[in-house]
Amino acid sequence: MSTPAPPPVDEPVAPAVAPPAGGPVGGPAGEPAGLPVGEPVGEIVTGEAVVLGLRAASFASRILAAVLDAVVVGIVLLAAVIGSTSLLSDSSEATTAALGLSVTVLCLVGIPTAVETATRGRSVGKLVVGVRTVRDDGGPVRFRHCLVRAVTGFFELWALAGSPAIICSLVNARGKRLGDLLAGTYVVRERTAARHRPLPPMPPELAGWARTADIGRLPLATTTAARQFLARTATLNPSSREALRVELADALLPHVSPAPPPGTDPERFLVAVLVERRDREFARMERRENRTRELERTIGRL
């Protein structure tokens, strides 16, 4: 499907989404309250346009999680040192020192890396407090992220008693410590009172158009605002709902080609775009998992 050439900059583009009665498609002159389109709202949005509703963890919760983790790691380290010392009581000093260093690195770097990698960003302290570590884009952390955080934490948390981490966390907007800055991660709240509300079903009159439409990379802030708007339509007053749906549709329209059929309701256009984007992501993930399973079976037969 060929993409139509964009019109000249000095010519106004007529919107394909029909405006509500009494209001222009471009939205009101003033910014409506509740869901600003141009500013990020802080939530994490996955590739399938699902708002996770996770926000950066508070300083107190991060400190509490770090203290609990330090207690657990300290107990494991003490037990490992005592056990290794008793087993090698007759060994030379060099052997004992090498073993002590190995045990220390294993407990302070190896075990935290393995635990956070296996649990996708959780540790004992984070699990108790209800926080977890995620990438800057909201995705789950992987081995390299956990290793960078653990190696940096060996110096900033243990060698320097946590002072660099506390200072960095206080001055960073997301509460990042040095390890988070180097790894590209931060800690978010996992327990929240907000519940995820599924998207409305695909509008039947737009299903055929959505299947063939070219949906480009949608802006994070706009997608988040649209997702929140659809979850809160029942609680919005009519005037705000009318203004917001037009403004959000105008913001997403340049990223979709071809435009929806003339006369399409802006709100149903938003639903169609987000539902189709979610379904495509699910299909892409399923294909990837199928390829991975097929590769594993092929390797197993070798």
N, C-alpha and C positions, 0 to 999 in steps of 0.2 A: 504494500500500500504506500503510495507516494505521499509525502508530506507537502501540503501547499506552501508556497513561498510566502514569507511574512510580508505584510504590507509596509509601505514606506512609513518612516517614523512620524512624519508630519501629518499623516492621515489618521483620523480616529477610527478605531476598530469597533464595529457594531457587535455587541455581545450576543452570543447565541442563546444564552440563558435568559429566560423571560423574567423581567423584574416584577416584584409584587406591585399591586395597585397602589398608586400614589407615591412611588419612590423610584429614583433612578438606580440603574444597575451598579453604578460606581459606589453606592453606599452613601451615608450621610456625610455632611461636611465635617462634623466633629467625630471623634473616635468613640464608638459605643462602649459603654461600660460592661465589664464582665469578661470579655474574651478578645483582647487586642490581637490583631492578626500579625503585625509586624514584629512583635517582640517574643522571644522564647518564653514559655511559661514554666519551664523547669522539669516537666515530666519527661520520662524516657519513652520513646516510641520505637517499637521493634519494626522489623522490615515488613511485617504484615499489617502495619498501621494499628497496632494494639497499644494503647496507653497503659503502661505499667503503674503509673502513679507513684513512683519512687522518687524521693527527694534526698538531697544530701543529708547525711546523718549529722546530728548535733555534736558539738564539741564534747559535751558531757558523756554521750553514749559512746563516742570513739575512745575516750579516755577509759571508761569503765571496761569496754571490750579489751583494750590493750592491757589493762591491769589483770583481768582474768586470764588472758593468754599468757602473760608473764608469769603468773602463779603456776599455771599448768606446765609451762615449759621449764620453769625453775624446779618443780618437783621431779619432772622426768630427767632433767639434767643431773640433779643431785643423786637420784637413784642410779643413773647410768655411771656416774663418776665413782660412787661407792662400790658398785658392782664390779667395774673394771679394775679398780684399785685392789680389791680383795682377790680377784683372779690372777693379777699380775704382781703380787706382793714380792715375789722373788726375782722380778725382772730388773733390768738396769734402769737408771734414771732416764736415759734417752728414750727407751721403749715406753716407759710410763708417761713421759711428757708427750710423745707422739700420739699415744693412745688417748691421752686427755684432750689434746687439741682436736683429734678426729671426733671424739664424742661431743665436744663442745660445738664444732661446726655442724655435726649431724643434728643436734638438738635445736640449735639456734637458727639454722638455715635449711637443712634438709627436711626435717619434719614439718615446719611451717609451710614450706613450698609444696610438699606432697599433699598435705591436708587441704590447703586452699585450692590446689589444682583439682583434687578429687571431688571437692564439695562445691566447685565453681564460685569461689570467693568467700566461703564461710570458714570460720575457725570456731573453737570452743567458745571463746568470749563473744564473738560476733553472733553465734547462734543463740546464746543466752540473752544478749541485748536486743537482738532482732535487727541486725544490720548485715550488710554483705559488701564485698568489693566487686565493682564492675568496671568495664572499660569506659573511656570517656564518651563513646558512642552508645553506651547502655548495654553492650553485649557482655556475655560472660567472659571472665578472665581465663587465660590459658597459662601453660607452664611458664612461658617466658615472662609474662607479667608477674606471676607469683615469685619466680626466681629473682627478678630485679627488686621487687619489694622486700624479699627476705634478706638478700645480700645487703641492700642499703640499710635495712632495719638492724642488721648486726652492728653497724656503726652508729647510726643515729638513735636507736632505741636502747641498745645494750652498752656499747662502749662509751657513749656520751650521755647516758642516763635519760634519754628521751628529750633533752632540751631542744635540739634542732627541730625535732618533730613537732613539739608543742608550739614553738615560735612560728614555724611555717604553717601549721594548721590554723593558727589564729589570724594570720594575715591573708590567707588564701580564701577566696569566695566560696569554694567548695570544701574547704577544710582539708585540703591535701597536705600530706607530709612530703618529705623529700623523695621517699620511695614511690609515692604516687605520681609525683611530677616526672620522675624518670621512666616509670612504667606506663604512663598514660592511663591511670586508673583513679578512682575515688570511691569513697564509702557512702552507701545510700541506706536509707531506712527501708526495711523490708516489711515491717508490720505497719499497716496504715488502716485507718477506719474506712477509707474510700474503697468501694468495691468496683471491680471491672464490670461494665455493662456492655454486652455484645452489640455489634452493629445491627441496625435494622436490616431486614431482608432486601435483596436486590429488587429494585422497582421493575416489574415485568416489562414495561414499555421501553426500558433502557437496557435490558439484558443483552439484546443483539448488538446494539451499538457498543456497549462496554467490552464485549468479547473481542471486537475487532479494533478497538481504539488503541492508539499508541499513548500509553501513560508514561511520561518521563519521570525524572527524578523530582519528587515533590518536596517543597521546602518543609523542613522539620517543624518550624513554628506554625506555619499555616495548617499543616496536617494535624498537629496536636490540637490547635484551636478548633478545627473542624470536627475532630473526634470528640472533644469535650462538648462542643455545641450540640451534636447529635445525642449525646448522653443526657443533656440538660434541657432539651426543648420543652419538656412538660413544665419545667419550673421557671421558664423565662416569660416575661410579660410580652404581649403580642407585638408591641412596637420594637422592642429590642430584638425579638426573634426575626422579624421581617428585615431589619437593617443588617443583622449579623449574617443571615443566610445569603443575602446578596453580596455582601462584602467578601465572604469566604469563597463563594462561587467565582467571583471576579478574580480572586487571588489564585485559584487552582486552574482556571480556564486556560491561561497561556501554556500550561504544562500538559495539556491533553489535546490530541489531534486524531481524527477530525473533531470539530466542535459537536456538542450534542444536538439533537434535532431541535429546530426552532420551536419556541414555546415551552421548552423544558422548565419545570419548576426548579429553582436554585437548590432547594433542600434535597430534592430527589437526585439531582445531579451530584451533590456531595456524597450521598449514600452510594450511588452507583460507582463513583470513582474509588472510594475507600474499600468497598466490598470487592471490587474487581482486583484492586491492588493486593488485598489480603489473600484472595484466592490464588492469585498468581504466585505469591510468595510461598504459600502452602504447597502448591504443585512443584515449585522449584526445589523446595526442601525435600519433598518426597522423592523426586528424581535423584537428588544428591544422595539420600539415604539408600535408595535402591542400588545406585552405582557402587556405593561403599560396601554394601552387603555382597554384591556380586563379585567385587574385587577380593573381599575376604574369602569367599568360597573358592575363587580361582587360586588364590595363594595357598589355601588349605589343601587343595588337591595336588599341589606341586610336590 
